[in-house]
Amino acid sequence: MRVGDIMSSPAVTVERETTVQVAIEQMLKHHVGSVVVVADGNATGILTRSDALRAAYHAGSDLETIAVSRAMSEELRTTKQSRTIRSVLRTMEKNGIKKLPVVEGFEPVGIVTMTDIAGHLPEEVQQATANLERSDDWTE
């Protein structure tokens, strides 16, 4: 089975200059836990709920004043629709991440998450998540 078979599409995106407040509104509107950050249509980062909480905690200011570019994860890992689910799961485990934007070129076309994969490979996801460090500790 391939990533394209299970990914959520289209990817919910926001521009780098967007405020964290607006990004959270998009997450809530689309019932997702992250947005792919774009510049000129190309994926440049990802902002998760944990990133938003961490930014608010550290900034001590309104989310309306924090640009997504200040809060997002910039070490963006992506994948292609053609990759196997098992190979993507190994990438997630190796990099300690739970979400991977799916791109064509650099343009985001979807996202695949541990939750998406869990429906197809539950035992392997359980093992992979046990190996992941808790990455949503927003007090760091």
C-alpha positions as CSV (number, residue, x, y, z in Angstrom):
1,M,0.0,0.0,0.0
2,R,1.2,3.5,-0.9
3,V,1.0,6.9,0.8
4,G,-1.3,8.2,-1.9
5,D,-3.8,5.5,-0.9
6,I,-4.2,6.8,2.7
7,M,-3.1,10.4,2.9
8,S,-5.5,13.3,3.7
9,S,-5.8,15.6,0.8
10,P,-5.6,18.4,0.1
11,A,-3.1,19.6,2.7
12,V,-4.3,22.5,4.8
13,T,-1.8,25.3,4.2
14,V,-1.0,28.8,5.5
15,E,1.6,31.3,4.4
16,R,4.7,32.0,6.6
17,E,3.4,35.5,7.5
18,T,0.1,34.2,8.8
19,T,-0.4,34.6,12.5
20,V,-0.5,31.6,14.8
21,Q,-4.1,32.7,15.6
22,V,-5.2,32.3,12.0
23,A,-3.3,29.0,11.7
24,I,-5.2,27.6,14.7
25,E,-8.5,28.8,13.2
26,Q,-7.6,26.8,10.1
27,M,-6.8,23.7,12.1
28,L,-10.1,23.9,14.0
29,K,-12.1,24.7,10.8
30,H,-10.6,21.7,9.0
31,H,-10.4,19.4,12.0
32,V,-6.7,18.8,11.7
33,G,-3.8,18.9,14.1
34,S,-1.3,20.7,11.8
35,V,-1.0,23.0,8.8
36,V,1.7,22.9,6.2
37,V,3.5,26.3,5.9
38,V,4.1,27.5,2.4
39,A,5.9,30.3,0.6
40,D,5.3,30.8,-3.1
41,G,3.3,27.6,-3.1
42,N,6.2,25.5,-1.8
43,A,6.2,23.7,1.5
44,T,8.7,25.3,3.9
45,G,7.6,24.1,7.3
46,I,4.8,22.6,9.4
47,L,2.9,24.1,12.4
48,T,1.4,21.6,14.8
49,R,-0.9,22.2,17.8
50,S,2.1,21.6,20.0
51,D,4.2,24.2,18.1
52,A,1.4,26.7,18.6
53,L,1.2,26.0,22.4
54,R,4.9,26.2,22.7
55,A,5.0,29.6,20.9
56,A,2.3,31.0,23.1
57,Y,4.0,29.8,26.2
58,H,7.4,31.2,25.3
59,A,6.2,34.5,23.7
60,G,3.8,35.3,26.6
61,S,1.8,37.3,24.1
62,D,-1.3,37.1,22.0
63,L,-1.3,34.5,19.2
64,E,-2.4,37.4,16.9
65,T,1.0,38.9,17.2
66,I,3.1,35.7,16.5
67,A,3.9,34.9,12.9
68,V,3.7,31.3,11.9
69,S,7.3,31.5,10.7
70,R,8.4,32.1,14.3
71,A,6.6,29.0,15.7
72,M,6.8,26.4,12.9
73,S,9.1,23.5,12.6
74,E,11.5,24.4,9.8
75,E,13.3,21.0,9.5
76,L,10.6,19.8,7.2
77,R,10.6,16.2,6.2
78,T,8.3,15.3,3.3
79,T,7.3,12.3,1.3
80,K,5.9,11.3,-2.0
81,Q,2.6,9.6,-2.8
82,S,4.4,6.7,-4.3
83,R,6.3,5.6,-1.2
84,T,5.1,2.6,0.8
85,I,3.4,3.1,4.1
86,R,6.1,1.0,5.9
87,S,8.9,3.1,4.5
88,V,7.2,6.3,5.7
89,L,6.6,4.8,9.1
90,R,10.3,4.1,9.4
91,T,11.1,7.7,8.4
92,M,8.7,9.0,11.0
93,E,10.2,6.8,13.7
94,K,13.8,7.7,12.7
95,N,13.0,11.4,12.8
96,G,10.7,11.4,15.8
97,I,7.8,12.9,14.0
98,K,4.1,11.9,13.6
99,K,3.1,13.9,10.4
100,L,4.6,14.1,7.0
101,P,3.5,16.5,4.3
102,V,3.1,14.8,0.9
103,V,4.5,16.8,-1.9
104,E,4.7,16.8,-5.7
105,G,7.9,18.7,-6.4
106,F,7.8,21.1,-3.5
107,E,4.0,21.7,-3.6
108,P,2.0,20.2,-0.8
109,V,-0.7,17.9,-2.0
110,G,-1.7,16.1,1.2
111,I,-0.4,14.9,4.6
112,V,0.0,11.5,6.1
113,T,0.0,10.9,9.8
114,M,0.6,8.1,12.3
115,T,-3.2,8.0,12.8
116,D,-3.7,7.5,9.0
117,I,-1.1,4.6,9.1
118,A,-2.5,3.1,12.3
119,G,-5.7,2.0,10.5
120,H,-3.6,-0.1,8.1
121,L,-0.6,-1.2,10.2
122,P,-1.7,-1.0,13.8
123,E,0.9,-3.2,15.3
124,E,3.8,-1.5,13.5
125,V,2.5,2.0,14.5
126,Q,2.2,0.8,18.2
127,Q,5.8,-0.2,18.1
128,A,7.0,3.0,16.3
129,T,5.2,5.3,18.8
130,A,6.7,3.4,21.7
131,N,10.1,4.2,20.2
132,L,9.3,7.9,19.7
133,E,10.3,10.4,22.4
134,R,7.4,12.4,23.6
135,S,7.6,15.4,21.2
136,D,4.7,17.4,22.5
137,D,6.2,18.5,25.7
138,W,5.6,22.2,25.1
139,T,7.3,23.4,28.3
140,E,10.8,22.8,26.9
